[in-house]
Amino acid sequence: MTPGSTNDTDDSIDPVTLEVLRNQLESVAEEMGQTLIRGAYSPNIKERRDCSTALFDAEGRMIAQAEHIPVHLGAMPAAVGAVREHDLNPGDVFVLNDPFTGGTHLPDVTMVSPIAPDGTIVGYAVSRAHHADVGGMTPGSMPAGAQEIYQEGLRLPPTRFVEGGEDREEVRSLVLANVRNPRERRADLRAQQAANERAEERLAALFEEHGRETVLEGFDAVIDYSRERITKEIAALPDGTYEATDFLEGDGVTDEDIEIAVTVTVDGETVHVDFAGTAAQVAGNLNAPVAVATSAVYFVVRCITDPEIPPNHGCYEPVSVHAPEGSLLNPEPPAAVVGGNVETSQRVTDVVFTALAGAAPDRVPAQSQGTMNNLTVGARDGSFAYYETIGGGFGARADRDGMDGVQVGMTNTLNTPVESLETEYPLRVEHYALRDDSGGRGRFRGGLGLERSV
């Protein structure tokens, strides 16, 4: 069987070997994540774990992803697809953050490396990390008043960062010259490279343990496994068309409501999600690339089915997403997008949950805080840039209260420990506590929000 081929009837791998390989491939992605987290300098990565890692096959299909940041679920495949349009060779590393070419928003920097343990490309290692600053008009690269992407920071289409195993120092220097705190950025980029290198080392070990062909056949087998499980879950949902509408309260430029409309069609073993009727792209920075909207949809589908299904290409293949070009959820350049990844994605999650409440009422929570509560503080001289998303209330569930003071929806990060924050930055936390009576009333209350004074 060739790498990347699909064959639903393949039974060359026995169930025991499949289970062993599935867990080992997932562990490759997890080890990549641990390598990145341990090697990073910025608290946003090493403490908050605002990053994701994944393993892809030679055809650009996701094989395994570490359970890190949900908003990266649908975006990583787009990044790999963008990089595969270039002439890749073993030993290369590509870097990108362009939201219109496989990225989400500019602070999320993605590295894609071909995996070639025996000299032939058999897959790709991918790491994505939120860098605390990538230039732009304000420290932290999350400018609230941005109206075009040029104001938000350095924009990188797929760019060869390492060629044949040799760093392209001119590219690295170009990147570091356009960011604040280049020492920290350099270290975080090195950590991403190390994470990708770890993937090739681990895959080489699996080749040695099981044999090259068995591992490559395992790529297809784990995809088939996830596809089979998710289609059974979808088939158990009642067929039908489910609709919902919600609004963003302004875009940072005006206070006018911005409509997000969705129609979800459950048809047998497939789900189609259409955002026709959603507002046109806006002047402010709440536009979200279609990959971000896709990530939100994938997250909701996983929540209302079995979240234990391995997240790979097979898990998402039965789910299709459409957003009209030029809309809030599929903007055209040079739209500002930095807030779309962290704010609009949360509202998309809420809207799709609301629509699917008609299909799976017992699995859909009440709406949560609906924001990532972005906090950015930095110095214009580049000496520091602090970025964090603050937790809040998780919506009430069908049979219990919501959770207090947690990250919800499209983020899955930790908080920055007070000790780390005060050590790394010229800041002091004066108050950090749950906000009393902020969860709302009902048979089951929503989770409490947080107050943090810095």
C-alpha positions in Angstrom: 0.0 0.0 0.0 1.4 3.4 -0.9 1.5 6.2 1.7 -1.6 8.3 1.6 -3.8 5.7 -0.2 -7.2 4.9 1.2 -8.7 1.4 1.3 -11.7 0.9 3.6 -11.5 -2.8 3.2 -7.9 -3.2 4.1 -7.5 -5.7 6.9 -3.7 -6.3 6.6 -3.2 -4.9 10.1 -4.7 -6.9 12.9 -6.7 -5.1 15.6 -3.9 -5.4 18.2 -1.3 -4.0 16.0 -3.7 -1.2 14.9 -4.3 -0.2 18.5 -0.5 -0.3 19.3 0.3 1.9 16.3 -2.6 4.3 16.9 -1.3 5.0 20.4 2.3 5.2 19.3 1.5 7.7 16.5 -0.5 9.8 18.9 2.4 9.7 21.3 4.6 11.1 18.5 2.4 14.2 18.4 2.3 14.4 22.2 6.1 14.2 22.4 6.4 16.9 19.9 4.2 19.1 22.1 6.2 18.3 25.2 9.5 19.2 23.3 8.1 22.5 22.2 6.7 23.4 25.7 9.9 22.5 27.5 12.1 24.2 24.9 10.2 27.5 24.7 11.2 30.7 26.5 8.0 32.7 26.5 5.5 32.0 29.3 2.7 32.0 26.7 4.1 28.7 25.4 6.0 27.1 28.2 3.5 28.0 30.9 0.2 28.5 29.1 0.9 25.9 26.4 -0.6 28.0 23.7 0.6 25.7 20.9 -0.3 22.6 19.0 1.6 19.8 17.3 0.5 17.2 14.7 1.7 14.4 12.4 0.6 14.2 8.7 1.1 11.6 6.0 2.8 12.2 2.6 -0.6 13.3 1.1 -1.1 16.0 3.7 -3.7 14.1 5.7 -3.6 14.5 9.5 -2.6 11.2 11.2 -2.5 12.4 14.8 -2.8 15.7 16.7 -1.9 16.4 20.3 -4.9 17.6 22.3 -3.9 21.2 22.6 -5.8 24.1 21.0 -9.1 23.4 19.4 -8.9 26.5 17.1 -6.0 24.8 15.4 -8.0 21.7 14.5 -9.1 22.8 11.0 -6.2 25.2 10.3 -3.2 22.9 10.4 -4.3 20.9 7.4 -4.7 24.1 5.5 -1.1 25.1 6.4 0.3 21.7 5.2 -1.7 22.1 2.0 -0.2 25.5 1.4 3.4 24.3 2.0 3.0 21.2 -0.2 2.5 23.5 -3.2 6.2 24.2 -2.9 9.2 22.0 -3.8 10.0 20.3 -0.5 13.0 18.2 0.1 14.2 16.2 3.1 15.9 18.5 5.6 13.7 21.5 4.7 11.6 23.5 7.2 8.9 25.9 6.1 7.4 28.7 8.3 4.2 30.6 7.8 1.6 32.7 9.6 -0.4 34.2 6.7 -4.1 33.8 7.5 -4.9 33.8 3.8 -2.5 31.0 3.1 -3.0 28.4 5.7 -2.7 30.4 8.9 -5.1 31.6 11.5 -3.9 35.0 12.7 -0.4 36.4 12.6 0.8 35.5 16.2 0.2 31.8 15.4 3.5 30.8 13.6 3.4 27.4 12.0 6.4 25.2 11.0 6.1 22.4 8.6 8.9 19.8 8.1 9.0 16.9 5.7 9.7 13.6 7.6 12.1 11.4 5.7 13.8 8.9 8.0 15.2 6.9 5.0 15.6 9.8 2.5 12.0 9.6 1.1 9.3 11.9 2.4 6.7 9.8 4.2 4.9 12.6 6.1 5.1 16.0 7.7 5.7 17.3 11.2 3.8 20.4 12.1 4.0 22.7 15.1 2.0 25.9 15.7 2.7 28.3 18.5 1.3 31.6 19.5 4.3 34.0 19.7 3.8 36.8 22.2 4.8 39.4 19.5 5.2 39.3 15.7 5.5 43.1 15.2 2.7 45.4 14.1 1.3 48.6 15.5 1.2 47.6 19.2 3.2 45.3 21.5 1.7 41.8 21.5 0.5 42.1 17.9 -3.2 42.1 18.9 -4.1 45.7 18.0 -7.8 46.3 18.9 -8.1 49.1 16.3 -6.5 47.4 13.3 -8.4 47.8 10.0 -6.0 46.0 7.7 -3.7 43.0 8.2 -0.6 45.1 7.6 -1.1 46.8 11.0 -1.2 43.4 12.8 2.4 42.3 12.3 4.8 40.5 10.1 3.0 38.4 7.5 4.8 35.2 6.3 3.5 33.2 3.4 5.0 29.7 3.2 8.8 30.5 3.5 11.7 28.1 3.4 13.3 28.6 6.9 15.7 25.7 6.7 17.1 24.2 3.5 18.6 20.8 3.3 19.3 20.9 7.0 21.0 24.3 7.0 19.4 27.3 8.6 18.7 30.2 6.2 20.0 32.9 8.5 18.9 35.7 6.2 15.3 34.6 6.6 15.7 34.2 10.4 17.3 37.7 10.6 14.5 39.2 8.5 11.9 37.7 10.9 13.7 38.8 14.1 14.2 42.3 12.7 10.5 42.8 12.6 9.4 41.6 16.1 9.8 42.8 19.6 12.0 40.9 22.0 13.8 39.0 19.2 15.8 36.9 21.8 12.6 35.3 23.0 11.2 34.9 19.5 14.5 33.2 18.4 14.3 30.7 21.3 10.6 29.9 20.6 11.3 29.3 16.9 14.2 27.0 17.9 11.8 25.1 20.2 9.4 24.6 17.3 12.2 23.2 15.1 13.2 20.8 17.9 9.6 19.6 18.1 9.5 18.8 14.4 12.9 17.1 14.6 11.5 14.9 17.4 8.8 13.6 15.1 11.3 12.3 12.6 13.3 10.6 15.3 10.2 8.9 16.7 9.0 7.8 13.3 12.4 6.4 12.5 12.1 4.3 15.7 8.7 3.1 14.7 10.0 2.0 11.3 12.7 0.1 13.2 10.2 -1.5 15.5 7.4 -2.5 13.1 8.8 -2.1 9.6 8.4 0.7 7.2 5.4 -0.7 5.3 3.5 -1.7 8.4 3.8 1.9 9.8 2.7 3.4 6.5 -0.2 1.0 6.3 -1.0 2.1 9.8 -1.5 5.7 8.6 -4.4 4.5 6.5 -5.7 2.2 9.2 -5.9 4.9 11.9 -7.7 7.2 9.5 -10.2 4.5 8.5 -10.7 3.7 12.2 -11.6 7.3 13.1 -13.8 7.6 10.0 -15.7 4.5 10.9 -16.3 5.7 14.5 -17.4 9.2 13.6 -19.8 8.1 10.8 -21.6 5.8 13.3 -21.9 8.7 15.7 -23.3 11.0 13.0 -25.7 8.4 11.7 -27.2 8.2 15.2 -28.2 11.9 15.0 -31.6 12.6 13.6 -31.4 13.7 10.0 -32.6 17.2 9.4 -31.7 20.9 8.8 -30.9 22.9 11.9 -30.5 26.7 11.9 -29.3 29.4 14.3 -28.3 33.0 14.3 -26.3 35.1 16.7 -24.4 38.4 16.7 -21.0 39.9 17.5 -21.5 43.2 19.4 -19.4 45.5 17.2 -16.1 44.9 15.4 -13.8 47.4 17.2 -14.6 50.1 14.7 -18.4 50.4 15.0 -20.8 49.1 17.6 -23.3 47.7 15.1 -24.3 44.1 15.5 -22.6 41.6 13.1 -24.7 38.6 12.2 -23.4 35.0 12.1 -26.0 32.7 10.5 -25.6 28.9 10.1 -27.5 26.1 8.6 -26.4 22.6 9.6 -27.6 19.6 7.6 -27.4 16.2 9.0 -27.8 13.6 6.3 -27.0 10.0 7.1 -23.3 9.8 7.9 -22.4 13.3 6.9 -22.8 16.8 8.3 -22.7 20.0 6.1 -22.4 23.4 7.7 -23.2 26.5 5.7 -22.7 30.0 6.9 -24.6 31.6 4.1 -26.4 34.7 5.5 -23.5 35.7 7.6 -22.5 39.3 7.5 -19.9 40.6 5.0 -16.4 41.1 6.2 -16.0 44.1 8.5 -13.7 47.0 8.8 -12.4 45.9 12.2 -10.3 42.9 13.1 -13.0 40.3 13.9 -12.9 38.7 10.5 -12.0 35.0 10.7 -10.4 33.0 8.0 -12.5 30.0 6.9 -10.0 27.7 8.5 -10.9 29.2 11.9 -14.6 28.7 11.2 -13.9 25.1 10.2 -12.0 24.5 13.4 -15.0 25.7 15.4 -17.3 23.4 13.5 -15.0 20.4 14.0 -14.9 21.2 17.7 -18.6 21.2 18.1 -19.0 18.0 16.1 -16.5 16.3 18.4 -18.4 17.5 21.4 -21.8 16.2 20.4 -20.4 12.9 19.2 -17.7 10.9 21.0 -14.7 13.2 22.0 -12.6 10.1 22.4 -12.5 9.5 18.7 -8.8 10.1 17.6 -8.6 13.5 15.9 -7.3 12.9 12.4 -8.3 13.2 8.8 -10.9 10.4 9.1 -12.6 12.1 12.0 -13.2 15.3 10.0 -13.8 13.8 6.5 -17.6 13.4 6.9 -17.9 17.1 7.9 -18.0 19.9 5.2 -18.0 23.6 5.8 -18.9 26.5 3.5 -18.6 30.2 4.1 -19.3 32.8 1.3 -16.2 34.5 0.0 -15.9 38.1 1.3 -17.9 37.3 4.4 -16.9 37.6 8.1 -15.9 33.9 8.0 -14.1 33.9 4.7 -12.6 37.4 4.3 -10.5 38.6 1.5 -7.1 40.4 2.0 -6.2 42.9 3.3 -8.8 42.3 6.0 -7.7 42.5 9.6 -8.2 39.1 11.3 -6.3 39.0 14.6 -9.5 39.1 16.6 -11.3 36.5 14.5 -9.2 33.7 15.8 -9.9 34.6 19.5 -13.3 36.2 19.5 -15.3 35.3 16.4 -14.3 31.7 16.7 -16.0 31.6 20.1 -19.2 33.0 18.7 -19.1 30.6 15.8 -18.9 27.8 18.4 -21.9 29.1 20.2 -24.0 29.4 17.0 -23.2 25.9 15.8 -23.9 24.5 19.2 -27.3 26.3 19.2 -28.2 24.9 15.8 -27.3 21.4 16.8 -29.2 21.6 20.1 -32.1 20.4 18.1 -30.3 17.2 17.1 -28.4 16.5 20.4 -30.1 18.5 23.2 -28.5 16.5 26.0 -25.0 17.1 24.7 -25.2 20.8 24.1 -24.3 23.2 27.0 -25.7 26.7 27.5 -23.5 29.3 26.0 -20.3 30.0 27.8 -18.3 33.3 28.3 -18.2 33.7 24.5 -14.7 35.3 24.5 -11.1 34.5 25.1 -10.6 37.6 27.3 -7.4 38.7 25.6 -5.0 40.7 27.7 -1.9 42.2 26.1 0.7 44.4 27.8 4.0 45.3 26.4 6.8 47.9 26.0 7.4 49.8 22.8 11.1 49.3 23.2 10.6 45.6 22.8 11.8 44.7 26.3 8.8 42.6 27.0 5.4 41.5 25.6 2.9 39.8 27.9 -0.1 38.0 26.3 -2.7 35.9 28.0 -6.3 34.7 27.6 -8.2 34.8 30.9 -10.6 32.0 31.8 -14.3 32.5 32.5 -17.6 30.7 33.0 -18.5 27.4 31.2 -22.2 27.3 30.3 -24.6 25.2 32.4 -25.0 21.6 31.3 -28.2 19.6 31.0 -27.7 17.9 34.3 -25.2 20.0 36.3 -23.8 23.5 36.8 -21.2 24.9 34.4 -17.5 25.0 35.4 -16.0 28.0 37.1 -13.0 30.0 35.8 -11.9 27.8 32.9 -10.9 28.3 29.3 -13.8 27.3 27.1 -14.6 26.7 23.5 -11.7 27.3 21.0 -9.0 27.7 23.5 -7.5 25.1 25.8 -4.6 27.0 27.4 -3.6 27.3 31.0 -3.3 30.5 33.0 0.1 32.1 33.6 1.0 31.3 37.2 1.3 34.5 39.3 4.9 33.6 40.2 5.9 33.2 36.6 4.2 36.3 35.5 5.8 38.5 38.2 9.2 36.9 37.5 9.2 37.3 33.8 7.6 40.7 33.5 7.7 44.1 35.3 4.1 43.4 36.4 2.4 42.5 39.7 -0.9 40.6 40.1 -2.9 42.5 42.8 -6.1 40.4 42.6 -7.1 37.1 41.1 -10.4 35.4 42.1 -13.7 34.0 40.9 -16.4 36.7 40.3 -19.3 36.0 42.7 -22.8 35.4 41.2 -21.6 35.9 37.6 -22.9 32.6 36.3 -26.6 33.5 36.0 -29.6 31.9 37.5 -31.4 28.7 36.4 -32.0 25.1 37.4 -28.3 24.7 36.8 -26.2 27.9 36.9 -23.5 28.8 34.5 -19.9 28.8 35.6 -18.4 31.8 37.4 -16.1 34.3 35.6 -12.7 35.5 36.8 -11.4 38.9 37.9 -7.6 39.5 37.4 -6.1 42.8 38.3 -2.5 43.4 37.0 
